[in-house]
Amino acid sequence: NEQEWPKLKAGIEQALRDYEEHGFCMSIGDYMKDLNGVATPYIPADGSEVLSFNLGAPAFQMRRHMIEDDIGPHLIALVRNVKAAMDRHA
């Protein structure tokens, strides 16, 4: 829908800034008002398909500060561990 594009574009631009700054993207009530989410990519060393590791939860259980300070960094660590394990077996 053409009327929704400015909001979608702003969300994409914010996600790129979040990824650059934090290493993960956040959705704070963007998709659904009371739902927050966080995601980071898994980029295989062999050039195969990029995957997304993500988590979503009700906003009252997963607040922005929790994503920024705890959940997001742990998600990055999880993906690093998966990548290291996969690279050893490649």
N, C-alpha and C positions, 0 to 999 in steps of 0.2 A: 504494500500500500504506500503510495507516494507521500501521504501526509505523515506517515510514521518514520520515513527515512531520516529526518534530522535527529530524532531521538536514537534510532539504531546506530547512525553514524557516530554520534557522540559516545555511545556505549562502546563501540569498537575502538574508538580513539582512546578512551579511558582504559580499556583492557590492555591495549598496547603499552600505555604508560605504566600501568600496574605491573605488567610483565617485565618491562625494562627496569623498574625500580625494585620490585620484590622477587621476581622470578616466578610469579604466579598471577593469575587473573582472578578477580573477585566479581561476584554478582550480589550486590546488596539490595535486595528487593526489586531488581530490574525485571526479572521474568514474572515473578509473582510477589506481591507486596510483602508477604510474611515468610518468604523463603530466601535464604542466602546460600551462596555457593562459592567454591574455590576450585581452581583447576590449574594444572601445569602439564606441559607436554613431556612425553617420552620420545626421544629422537634416537632411533636405533643407529648404531655405528655402521651397519651394513647398507644404509640408505633405504631400507624398507619403510613401510608406511608409518607415519607419525601417529602415536596414540595419545589420548588424553586421560590423565588420572584426575578424578574429580570427586568432590564430596558436596552434597547439599543437605540442608537441614532447616527446620523452622528457625526463623530469625531470633526467637527468644532463647534458643539453645545454642546458636552459633552466631555470636555478635561480631561486628567488624573487627574490634580489637582482638578477639580470639583468633580470627582468621589471620590478621597481620602478625600477631606476636607468637602464635603457637601452631595452629592448624596448618597454615600455609608453609612455614618452614619445615614442619614434619612431613608434609606431602612432598616437598622437594627432596628431603632426605630419603624418603621411601623410593622415589623414582631413581635417585642416584644409586641406591642399593640394588634395585632391579636391573638398572643399566649395567652396573659392574658385574652382576651375576650372569647376565645375558652375554656380555662381552667375553667373559671367561669361557663360555660354552660355544662361542662362535667359531 
